[in-house]
Amino acid sequence: MSPSAASTPRTLRESVQGLRPYLDGVLWRWVCGLLAALLSGLAALAIPQVIQVLVNNVFSADGSGGRSSVVWAGVVLLVLGLAEALFVWLRRVFILPPASDVENRARIGLYRRLQRLPVAFHDAWPSGQLLSRAQADLGLVRRWIAFGSVMFVVDSLVIVVGVALLFTLSWQLALLYLVAAVPIIIRSFSFRNDFRTVSRLSQDQAGDLATTVEESVHGIRILKAFGRGTTALEGFRTQASTLQDTEVRKAGLLASFVAMVVALPEVVLGVGLAWGVYLVATGQMMVGALAAFFATTAVLARPVESVGQLLGMTLSAKTAIDRHLDVISVRPAITSPAGTDPEEAASLGATRLDGDADEMAPPSGALPVLPPSAGGLAFRDVEFRYPDAAEGTAPLLRGVDLELIPGETMALVGTTGSGKSTLLQLVPRLYEATSGRVEVDGADVRDFPLEELRRRVAVAFEEPTLFSDTVRNNVLLGAPADVLADEEKAQQLLDMALDTAQAGFARALPDGLDTEIGEEGLSLSGGQRQRLALARAIAAQPKVLVLDDPLSALDVRTEEAVTQRLREVLADTTTLVVAHRPSTVALADRVAVMADGRIVDVGTHLELLARSAAYRDIISNAEAEEARA
Ligand SMILES: Nc1ncnc2c1ncn2[C@@H]1O[C@H](COP(=O)(O)OP(=O)(O)OP(=O)(O)O)[C@@H](O)[C@H]1O
C-alpha cells in the first residue's frame, strides 16, 4: 500500500489495540496514573461539599458551631488541596516514563519494519512520510498517552460526577446546565468526523513537506548548479502554505468547538445565578447549597474547557497511530523461509496485528539443509515485472536463462534500459522474480534465510551509498562476524579490500581509515565513493559478487586495473558484472548480451564479436562514447 492509498478505517479502540505490542508493562502504570488523576479530580470536587457544610453552619439560625466548623473546614480544605496536588504529582510519576517507553518501542518497531520491507515498498513511499511517522507522529502519541488519554477519561468522569453532585444540590439548576450540554453533544459528533479528516490531511501534508526538505537537501548541488533555488523555494512556499491553511482550518474547527463548550455554560451561569437566588429566597434551596453549586460549576469549568481540546488531541493521536499502523501492518513480501529467521519472527511479534497469527510460525531454530557455498549462480526462465509497473504492460524480464560456472567472471552488457540492473537485483532478492527461479549454489534463492543468502551474495551499485561513519566501518559493513571479532584479521581484510578496489587513497585522508566521511560520502569524489563501495562488497567475502556498473566513474586505466585485480584476488568468486567499456568487458571470462529483457547471446568477447551483430553494435557505441569522453 502506498501512502496515497486510503488508510484502513479503524475505530479508536482498534487503533489503540494496534499499539498492543508496545504496551508491555505499561498498562498497569497507566491505570495507576489514571487512578491518581481521578483522585485529584475527586479531591477538587469535594472542596465545594465542604464549602456547603461551612456556609450552612455559619448561616445557621442559631449560629452554633460556627467557629469550630470554620477551623475544621479549613483543615479539611487544606488536606483536600494537598491531596489534589499529591495526586497530580503521582499521575506524572506513573505515566511519563511508560509513555516514553511506548514512543521508543514504536519507533524501534517502525525502524525494524522498514529494514524488513522490500525495496519495492521504499520505491513507493516517500522518505519524508516515513520520517514524519517516526518523529512527529510518535511524539504526539507519547503526549497523548502521558496526558491526553488520561485527562480525557478523568475530565469526562469528573464532569459526570460533578453533574451528579449538581443534581444533589439543586435538580432545577442542574437540569438547566444539562440542557445547555445538548447542543455541545450534538455538535461533537460532526466535529469528530470533520476534525479527523483535517487532522489526517495535515499530518500527511507535513510528511510531504518533510519529503521536499529531504529531497532538496539531498539534491542541493543540482538545485544550485541549475539555479533552481528560487523555483524550489516557490514550490516549498506553496506546500508550506497549503499545510498552514490546513493547520489554520484545523485550529478553526477546534476553536469553534471549544468556544461552544466554554461559552454555553457561561451563558447559563447568569440565568442560573438569578434562578438560584430566587430558589434561596423562596426557601427551596439552602444558601450553602447555592454556594456549593456555583463552587462546583467553577471546579467543573476547567475540565469542561479542556475536554474539547482533549478530544482534538485524541483524534490527532488516533490519526498518528493509524499512520504508524499503515506502515507497520504492511507484510514484508520478501521473507526468509518460515521458521528460519528468529529476527523475522521478533519483527512480526513486535508489530503483530489482528490477522497476523497464521504468519507467526515460531522459529524452529533449525535451518533447512542448504547446499555448500560454491559460488553457483543461475537464472532459469526468469520473468519479472515491477510491482508499480502500469497495468497491462509486458514483463520487463522474460524467459531469462543464464548459468555462470562457479568462479567465472561474466560481464553483462546491453542497451540502456534493457533490464541489466533489475536482473542483478533479483540475486540478493532485493526484488522477487515474478516467475521462474534464481539459483545460488543450485538452490532457489527463496529457500535461503535472507541473512545466509546475503552472506553468499554481495552487491555494489553504480550509485554508491556510504554512511556517515568512518571509512573502516563503511568498508567492513558486511564483513563476516568472526573476522570482525579479530582486530588483526579485520585489518588484513580491510587492507585487501581497499587494495583490490584501488582505494588506497583512503589511507591518506586526514584521520586515515578512521576518517569520518560525511553523509553519503559526499566529501569524496564519485570515483572514490565507487571504489569504497566496491571495497565493501569485496570485504563481505562473498561467493557470488554482483556488480552493477560499479566503476563507471573511474578512468579507463583505473577501471582496467581494478578489474584485473578483482579477477586475481577473487579467483574463486563468481562475478556477474554490468559493464560498458569494451576494455573491461574483454577481461571477463564470458559475456552475456541483454536486449529487451532477454539474454540474447552468451560467449567470449571474441566469439561474440565474430557472431553477434547486436554485440558489435553495443561495443562500437561504447567505443564511440569512450572516444568522445
Ligand atoms: N523501481 C522501478 N519501478 C518501475 N520501473 C522501474 C524501476 N526501476 C527501473 N524501472 C524500469 O525498468 C527498466 C529497466 O531498468 P534497468 O535499470 O534494469 O535497466 P538497465 O539495463 O540497467 O539500464 P542502464 O544501462 O541504463 O542502467 C527501465 O525502463 C526502468 O524505467
The ligand as an SDF file (V2000), in Angstrom:
LIG
                    3D

 31 33  0  0  0  0  0  0  0  0999 V2000
   11.5760    0.7560   -9.2850 N   0  0  0  0  0  0  0  0  0  0  0  0
   11.1270    0.6890  -10.5640 C   0  0  0  0  0  0  0  0  0  0  0  0
    9.8130    0.6780  -10.8020 N   0  0  0  0  0  0  0  0  0  0  0  0
    9.3440    0.6040  -12.0740 C   0  0  0  0  0  0  0  0  0  0  0  0
   10.1340    0.5530  -13.1510 N   0  0  0  0  0  0  0  0  0  0  0  0
   11.4600    0.5820  -12.9800 C   0  0  0  0  0  0  0  0  0  0  0  0
   12.0290    0.6510  -11.6700 C   0  0  0  0  0  0  0  0  0  0  0  0
   13.3680    0.6540  -11.7970 N   0  0  0  0  0  0  0  0  0  0  0  0
   13.6330    0.5850  -13.1250 C   0  0  0  0  0  0  0  0  0  0  0  0
   12.4960    0.5360  -13.8260 N   0  0  0  0  0  0  0  0  0  0  0  0
   12.3700    0.4300  -15.2930 C   0  0  0  0  0  0  0  0  0  0  0  0
   12.9140   -0.7990  -15.7210 O   0  0  0  0  0  0  0  0  0  0  0  0
   13.5850   -0.6520  -16.9570 C   0  0  0  0  0  0  0  0  0  0  0  0
   14.9580   -1.3200  -16.8850 C   0  0  0  0  0  0  0  0  0  0  0  0
   15.7300   -0.6240  -15.9480 O   0  0  0  0  0  0  0  0  0  0  0  0
   17.1860   -1.1400  -15.5560 P   0  0  0  0  0  0  0  0  0  0  0  0
   17.7570   -0.1360  -14.6190 O   0  0  0  0  0  0  0  0  0  0  0  0
   17.1320   -2.5440  -15.1150 O   0  0  0  0  0  0  0  0  0  0  0  0
   17.9260   -1.0760  -16.9620 O   0  0  0  0  0  0  0  0  0  0  0  0
   19.4750   -1.1540  -17.3020 P   0  0  0  0  0  0  0  0  0  0  0  0
   19.6210   -2.1300  -18.4210 O   0  0  0  0  0  0  0  0  0  0  0  0
   20.2690   -1.4320  -16.0800 O   0  0  0  0  0  0  0  0  0  0  0  0
   19.7470    0.3000  -17.8210 O   0  0  0  0  0  0  0  0  0  0  0  0
   21.0920    1.2000  -17.7310 P   0  0  0  0  0  0  0  0  0  0  0  0
   22.1430    0.5350  -18.5570 O   0  0  0  0  0  0  0  0  0  0  0  0
   20.6550    2.4930  -18.2970 O   0  0  0  0  0  0  0  0  0  0  0  0
   21.4570    1.2830  -16.2670 O   0  0  0  0  0  0  0  0  0  0  0  0
   13.6340    0.8240  -17.2580 C   0  0  0  0  0  0  0  0  0  0  0  0
   12.6730    1.0940  -18.2600 O   0  0  0  0  0  0  0  0  0  0  0  0
   13.2200    1.4910  -15.9610 C   0  0  0  0  0  0  0  0  0  0  0  0
   12.4260    2.6320  -16.2180 O   0  0  0  0  0  0  0  0  0  0  0  0
  1  2  1  0
  2  3  1  0
  2  7  2  0
  3  4  2  0
  4  5  1  0
  5  6  2  0
  6  7  1  0
  6 10  1  0
  7  8  1  0
  8  9  2  0
  9 10  1  0
 10 11  1  0
 11 12  1  0
 11 30  1  0
 12 13  1  0
 13 14  1  0
 13 28  1  0
 14 15  1  0
 15 16  1  0
 16 17  2  0
 16 18  1  0
 16 19  1  0
 19 20  1  0
 20 21  2  0
 20 22  1  0
 20 23  1  0
 23 24  1  0
 24 25  2  0
 24 26  1  0
 24 27  1  0
 28 29  1  0
 28 30  1  0
 30 31  1  0
M  END
$$$$
